[in-house]
Structure formats: structure tokens, C-alpha cells
Amino acid sequence: MRLLAFVLALGLATPAAAEKLSLGAISSYLNGFQTAQGEFTQINDDGTISTGQIYIKRPGRVRFEYNPPEQILVVADGDTVGVIDGKSNTGPEAYPLHRTPLKIILARNVDLTRARMVTGHASDGKTTTVRAQDPDNPEYGSIELVFTASPVELRQWVINDSGGSRTTVVLGDLDKGVRLDNEKFVIPGKGVTTSDR
């Protein structure tokens, strides 16, 4: 009996492994909120680290405000992703949102069960990772999304862009359902485009 009690105690002390989240559950989570804000840590392809605040307003809009010493602002306005570098005097760089993997999670209706969209779906017992791409344009790159369960929360993503570089964004707790003015998602000086549609 003592051995049985010891084994049971061990079982209670060990956290249960989280089940792999289904693609339907993840899609429902992403579709379940329109606005969110929180802090993020970005790990760039060269190993440098930046921090800042993220604001999301689905569909199509996101804003990354980087903390000093960075002087960078990244804004997606629903159509275009603008990169504003405070150290540059050439104006913002602009890229079509539909050519970036971010469009997958910023879509009006996220459906990860769509054919050929998900190329990886795995769990390590604590988190579920989904690798997704535009099924019609895989050359645009992919995004790896990492979720925890109970409740479902997006914890990080990794952008694998068309140039072969990887950028990891680790999210703090997201405050959902917040009021975010549309002005926050206006790209300053929009008009310069470095990539065609």
C-alpha cells in the first residue's frame, strides 16, 4: 500500500501532458477575438533581440512598437505592411500584406483546415505547434504558431520569409477585447512601395 501511495503521489505531482490542439480549435481561438494588445520579445535571424508592444485588430491590422534603443515601427493597415525606421530619412518601406505569412493569422476568417495550408502540426506535451503557409503561394514563406492549452493561448510565432531568414516573436499575455482606434494602424508617410503586388 505504501508503494501504491508513493506512485499515486508521484502521479499527482507530475503535470499532465497537454493534448495536441486540433486545427479547428486553433482556428476558433484566432477567430474568437478581434482586438488584442500585449508585450513581445523578438529574436532576429542574426540573434539580436528587441522588445516592444504589439497591437492586433483583425482583420488585417497589426502594429509593433519597438522599445528604445530601437527606432522602428511596423504597421499593417489591412492592405500594406509598412516598416518605418527612425534612423532612416528615406521614408517607410512598404510591402503587400498578402505576400507575408502574417496574413494567415490576420485573415477575417482563419481556417487552418484548408487543404495544403498546414504543413506541420505537432505537440511536445506542453505546447502545440502549427506550421502554415499560403497554399496557393508557398513561396511567400511560412509561419510557425505555438499555442498552450487550458485555456488556448498564442505564445509565439516564427516567420520564415521568402528570403530564408527566421524571425521569432514571443508574446506576453495578450489583453483581448481592448478598444483600439483605427488611427493606430495608419502607416505614417504611406506611399513608398518597395515590392509590387
Rosetta blueprint (number, residue, H / E / L):
1 M L
2 R H
3 L H
4 L H
5 A H
6 F H
7 V H
8 L H
9 A H
10 L H
11 G H
12 L H
13 A H
14 T L
15 P L
16 A L
17 A L
18 A L
19 E L
20 K L
21 L L
22 S L
23 L H
24 G H
25 A H
26 I H
27 S H
28 S H
29 Y H
30 L H
31 N H
32 G L
33 F L
34 Q L
35 T E
36 A E
37 Q E
38 G E
39 E E
40 F E
41 T E
42 Q E
43 I E
44 N L
45 D L
46 D L
47 G L
48 T L
49 I E
50 S E
51 T E
52 G E
53 Q E
54 I E
55 Y E
56 I E
57 K E
58 R L
59 P L
60 G L
61 R E
62 V E
63 R E
64 F E
65 E E
66 Y E
67 N L
68 P L
69 P L
70 E L
71 Q L
72 I E
73 L E
74 V E
75 V E
76 A E
77 D E
78 G L
79 D L
80 T E
81 V E
82 G E
83 V E
84 I E
85 D E
86 G L
87 K L
88 S L
89 N L
90 T L
91 G L
92 P L
93 E E
94 A E
95 Y E
96 P E
97 L H
98 H H
99 R H
100 T L
101 P L
102 L L
103 K H
104 I H
105 I H
106 L H
107 A L
108 R L
109 N L
110 V L
111 D L
112 L L
113 T L
114 R L
115 A L
116 R L
117 M L
118 V E
119 T E
120 G E
121 H E
122 A E
123 S E
124 D L
125 G L
126 K L
127 T E
128 T E
129 T E
130 V E
131 R E
132 A E
133 Q E
134 D L
135 P L
136 D L
137 N L
138 P H
139 E H
140 Y H
141 G L
142 S E
143 I E
144 E E
145 L E
146 V E
147 F E
148 T E
149 A L
150 S L
151 P L
152 V L
153 E E
154 L E
155 R E
156 Q E
157 W E
158 V E
159 I E
160 N E
161 D L
162 S L
163 G L
164 G L
165 S L
166 R E
167 T E
168 T E
169 V E
170 V E
171 L E
172 G L
173 D L
174 L L
175 D E
176 K E
177 G L
178 V L
179 R L
180 L L
181 D L
182 N H
183 E H
184 K H
185 F H
186 V L
187 I L
188 P L
189 G L
190 K L
191 G L
192 V L
193 T L
194 T L
195 S L
196 D L
197 R L
